[in-house]
């Protein structure tokens, strides 16, 4: 298994076929894709098949100064695609009109982003691709198109028929899985209950096992400051909603500790005390990962019947179309997709 900081992605295995969805065409997705696919290690380690719009990729290539040629591939003829240096293969859905402005909200781009994901999910469920790697979409554009999903995670769960999945973010020296994600804080606290916490821990532990980690040391955040400090803060949420799940996990022999104060747990995980942190809500988990660097972060959807990784940033409308977008998160997402498709997650920080 290759390391996260190594020059190559994998060694001694055939290159997995990765469906790379273009995301919102008005955002930086097309640019980071064209930049990432130009890297030699990506070309040597993966067969990347973009699901999107060939003309938009070509336009992005001109903006970033890419020498890659874009080749349109019919969805029915994936086997005919030629994965060779200097070429970006694209299943061209032809949904983006010429001249669509960069950096502007567009229902057309929102609908196209949904269609790219839909196509990728169909291919993955039919075992025609080995994994999905997603460029960012814009939730407001998605909703303007009438696709009322909170984000990629929930959309892919619906498209693959899975009732419950979890979001995991990885960064150097840190993995974080979320009990709740794209809902308001008050709603998140109401949704948290022991069964959900236990299932989230179990899903995350499965990923740690696939990474080859022997102990799977898991730290679980509390909800309130200082994890409630024995009832001093909050209304007993830790004891009611979290502690029973931790007790159930320990009864199975799992190495799970908590509920712990979030303000120190992430520090402890970063220095190596834990292999994974379980965050209770979106910002509790996202903040520490993004402080470590969005360019190194990767989003993994845990619990799907297909492999899905993603960049850990948004559409960045403020810089879309300028060529300034940083492709490092896309490279890391592709690396993780390749290794997951080969049977294991790249251990963070190794």
C-alpha positions in Angstrom: 0.0 0.0 0.0 1.4 3.4 -0.9 1.7 6.1 1.7 -0.1 9.4 1.7 3.1 11.3 1.1 4.6 8.9 -1.5 5.4 9.7 -5.1 3.0 7.1 -6.4 -0.5 6.0 -5.6 -0.2 2.2 -5.6 2.2 -0.4 -6.6 1.8 -3.8 -8.1 -1.9 -3.5 -9.1 -3.9 -2.6 -12.1 -5.2 0.9 -12.4 -8.7 1.2 -11.0 -11.3 3.0 -13.2 -12.5 6.1 -11.3 -15.6 8.1 -12.4 -14.7 11.7 -11.7 -17.8 13.9 -11.6 -17.3 17.5 -12.9 -19.4 19.1 -10.2 -20.9 22.6 -10.7 -19.7 23.7 -14.1 -19.7 27.4 -13.0 -17.3 26.6 -10.1 -13.7 25.4 -9.9 -14.5 21.7 -10.5 -13.5 21.6 -14.2 -10.3 23.5 -13.4 -9.1 21.3 -10.5 -9.9 18.2 -12.6 -7.8 19.3 -15.5 -5.0 20.3 -13.2 -5.1 17.0 -11.3 -5.3 14.8 -14.3 -2.1 16.3 -15.7 -0.1 15.0 -12.8 2.0 12.0 -13.7 1.2 10.0 -10.6 -2.5 10.3 -11.3 -2.0 9.1 -14.9 0.1 6.2 -13.8 -2.1 5.2 -10.8 -5.7 5.6 -12.1 -7.8 5.4 -15.1 -9.8 8.6 -14.6 -13.1 9.0 -16.6 -14.7 12.4 -16.2 -18.5 12.5 -16.1 -19.3 16.0 -17.3 -19.1 18.2 -20.3 -16.2 18.0 -22.8 -16.4 21.5 -24.0 -16.4 22.9 -20.5 -13.3 20.8 -19.6 -11.6 22.1 -22.7 -12.4 25.7 -21.6 -11.1 25.0 -18.2 -7.9 23.5 -19.7 -7.3 26.7 -21.6 -7.8 28.7 -18.5 -5.3 26.7 -16.4 -2.9 26.3 -19.3 -3.2 22.5 -19.5 -1.8 20.5 -22.4 -4.3 17.7 -21.9 -6.5 16.9 -24.8 -10.1 16.1 -23.9 -11.6 13.0 -25.6 -15.3 12.4 -25.5 -16.3 8.8 -24.7 -19.9 7.5 -25.1 -21.2 6.0 -21.8 -22.0 2.8 -23.6 -18.4 2.5 -24.9 -16.3 2.9 -21.8 -14.2 -0.1 -22.8 -13.1 1.8 -25.9 -11.6 4.6 -23.9 -7.8 5.0 -24.2 -6.2 6.0 -20.9 -2.9 7.3 -21.9 -0.7 10.3 -21.0 -1.9 13.7 -22.2 -5.6 12.7 -22.5 -8.6 13.5 -20.3 -11.4 11.0 -21.2 -14.9 12.4 -20.6 -18.4 10.9 -20.8 -19.9 14.1 -22.4 -23.5 14.6 -21.3 -23.6 17.9 -23.2 -25.7 19.8 -20.6 -23.7 23.0 -20.4 -24.4 25.8 -22.9 -21.5 27.6 -24.5 -20.6 30.7 -22.7 -22.1 29.7 -19.3 -20.6 32.3 -16.9 -18.0 31.2 -14.4 -18.7 32.0 -10.8 -22.4 32.6 -11.1 -25.3 30.7 -9.6 -27.0 28.7 -12.3 -29.9 26.2 -12.2 -28.6 24.8 -15.4 -25.3 24.0 -13.8 -27.1 22.6 -10.7 -29.2 20.2 -12.8 -26.1 19.1 -14.7 -24.2 18.4 -11.5 -27.0 16.1 -10.4 -27.0 14.3 -13.7 -23.2 13.8 -13.5 -23.7 12.1 -10.1 -26.7 10.1 -11.3 -24.6 8.8 -14.2 -21.6 7.9 -12.0 -23.9 6.1 -9.5 -25.5 4.1 -12.3 -22.0 3.1 -13.6 -20.7 2.2 -10.1 -23.8 0.2 -9.2 -23.4 -1.7 -12.5 -19.8 -2.4 -11.6 -18.6 -0.6 -14.7 -16.4 1.7 -12.7 -14.5 0.9 -9.5 -15.1 4.2 -7.6 -16.5 7.7 -7.7 -14.5 10.8 -7.0 -16.5 14.1 -7.0 -15.7 17.7 -7.7 -17.7 20.2 -5.7 -21.3 21.1 -6.5 -23.3 24.2 -5.3 -26.2 23.3 -3.0 -28.1 26.5 -3.9 -27.8 25.8 -7.6 -28.9 22.2 -7.0 -32.0 23.4 -5.2 -32.8 25.9 -7.9 -32.8 23.0 -10.3 -35.4 21.3 -8.1 -33.0 18.7 -6.7 -33.6 19.2 -3.0 -30.7 17.3 -1.5 -28.4 18.8 1.2 -25.4 17.6 -0.6 -23.5 14.8 -2.3 -23.7 12.5 0.6 -27.4 12.4 0.9 -27.8 12.4 -2.9 -25.6 9.3 -3.3 -27.4 7.5 -0.5 -30.7 8.1 -2.3 -29.4 7.1 -5.7 -27.9 3.8 -4.3 -30.9 3.0 -2.1 -29.0 3.2 1.2 -31.1 4.6 4.2 -28.1 5.8 6.2 -24.5 6.8 5.5 -21.8 8.8 7.3 -19.4 11.5 6.2 -15.7 11.0 7.0 -13.1 13.7 6.5 -9.4 12.9 6.4 -6.4 15.2 6.7 -2.8 14.5 7.6 -2.9 12.9 11.1 -6.6 13.1 11.5 -9.8 11.2 10.5 -13.2 12.5 11.6 -16.6 10.8 11.1 -19.8 12.7 11.6 -22.9 11.6 13.4 -24.9 14.4 11.8 -24.0 16.6 8.9 -26.1 19.0 6.8 -28.8 20.0 9.3 -29.1 22.9 11.7 -27.5 22.7 15.1 -30.7 22.4 17.1 -32.0 19.7 14.7 -28.7 17.9 15.0 -28.9 17.7 18.8 -32.4 16.4 18.5 -31.4 13.8 15.9 -28.5 12.4 17.9 -29.4 9.2 19.8 -27.5 6.2 21.0 -28.4 3.9 18.1 -27.2 6.5 15.5 -24.0 7.1 17.5 -23.2 3.4 17.7 -23.9 2.8 14.0 -21.6 5.8 13.1 -18.8 4.4 15.3 -19.3 1.0 13.6 -19.1 2.4 10.1 -15.9 4.3 10.9 -14.3 1.4 12.6 -14.9 -0.6 9.4 -12.9 1.9 7.5 -10.1 1.8 10.0 -10.0 -2.0 9.7 -9.7 -1.6 5.9 -6.7 0.7 6.5 -5.0 -2.1 8.3 -5.0 -0.5 11.7 -4.7 -3.1 14.4 -6.4 -1.4 17.3 -8.9 1.1 15.8 -8.6 3.7 18.7 -11.7 5.9 18.5 -12.4 9.0 20.5 -16.0 10.3 20.7 -16.8 14.0 21.1 -19.4 15.3 23.5 -22.0 17.9 22.5 -21.6 20.5 25.2 -18.5 22.4 26.4 -16.3 20.1 28.4 -18.5 17.2 27.3 -21.1 18.5 29.8 -18.7 18.3 32.7 -20.9 15.9 34.6 -24.1 17.8 34.0 -22.7 21.3 34.7 -23.3 22.3 31.0 -26.3 21.3 28.9 -29.3 19.1 29.8 -27.6 15.7 30.2 -27.2 15.1 26.4 -23.9 13.2 26.9 -25.3 10.8 29.4 -28.6 10.3 27.4 -27.4 10.3 23.8 -23.8 9.3 23.7 -22.6 7.3 26.7 -25.0 4.3 26.1 -23.5 3.9 22.6 -20.0 4.0 23.9 -20.9 1.4 26.5 -22.4 -0.8 23.8 -19.2 -0.5 21.7 -16.9 -1.3 24.6 -19.0 -4.4 25.4 -18.0 -5.6 21.9 -14.4 -5.2 22.8 -13.9 -2.1 20.7 -11.4 0.6 21.8 -13.7 3.5 22.2 -13.3 6.4 24.6 -15.7 9.3 25.5 -17.7 11.4 25.5 -14.7 13.7 25.5 -14.3 17.5 25.3 -14.0 18.3 21.6 -11.5 21.2 22.3 -8.9 18.7 23.5 -9.9 15.6 21.7 -8.8 16.9 18.3 -5.5 17.9 19.7 -5.0 14.4 21.2 -6.0 12.7 17.9 -3.6 14.9 16.0 -0.7 13.8 18.2 -1.6 10.1 17.7 -3.7 9.2 20.7 -6.7 8.2 18.5 -7.1 6.8 15.0 -10.5 8.5 14.5 -12.6 11.1 16.1 -16.4 10.9 16.1 -17.9 14.4 15.8 -21.5 15.0 16.7 -22.3 17.7 14.2 -21.0 19.4 11.0 -18.9 22.3 12.2 -17.5 20.4 15.2 -15.8 18.0 12.8 -15.2 20.2 9.8 -13.4 23.0 11.5 -10.4 21.1 12.8 -9.9 19.3 9.4 -10.0 22.5 7.5 -7.6 24.3 9.8 -5.1 21.6 8.9 -5.5 22.6 5.2 -8.4 22.3 2.8 -5.8 21.4 0.1 -5.0 18.2 1.9 -8.5 17.2 3.0 -10.6 14.4 1.5 -14.3 13.6 2.1 -15.3 9.9 2.1 -18.9 8.7 2.2 -19.0 5.6 4.5 -21.7 3.0 4.2 -22.5 3.2 0.5 -22.4 0.1 -1.7 -20.0 2.0 -3.9 -16.7 3.8 -3.2 -17.0 7.6 -3.1 -14.4 10.2 -2.3 -14.5 13.9 -2.8 -12.5 17.1 -2.5 -13.0 18.9 0.8 -13.9 22.3 -0.5 -16.7 24.1 -2.3 -17.2 25.6 -5.7 -15.2 28.8 -4.9 -17.2 31.0 -7.2 -15.0 33.9 -6.3 -12.0 32.5 -8.1 -13.8 30.2 -10.7 -12.6 30.8 -14.2 -9.3 32.5 -13.1 -7.0 29.4 -13.1 -6.1 30.0 -9.4 -7.9 26.9 -8.0 -5.7 24.5 -6.0 -5.9 20.9 -7.2 -4.2 19.2 -4.3 -7.5 18.1 -2.6 -8.6 16.5 -5.9 -5.3 14.7 -6.1 -5.7 13.4 -2.6 -9.3 12.4 -3.3 -8.2 10.4 -6.4 -5.4 8.7 -4.4 -7.9 7.6 -1.7 -10.4 6.4 -4.3 -7.6 4.3 -6.0 -6.5 2.7 -2.7 -10.0 2.0 -1.5 -10.8 0.4 -4.8 -7.7 -1.8 -4.3 -8.8 -2.9 -0.8 -7.5 -0.3 1.7 -7.5 3.3 2.8 -4.3 5.2 2.8 -3.5 5.7 6.5 -3.5 9.4 7.4 -0.1 10.8 8.0 1.8 7.6 7.1 
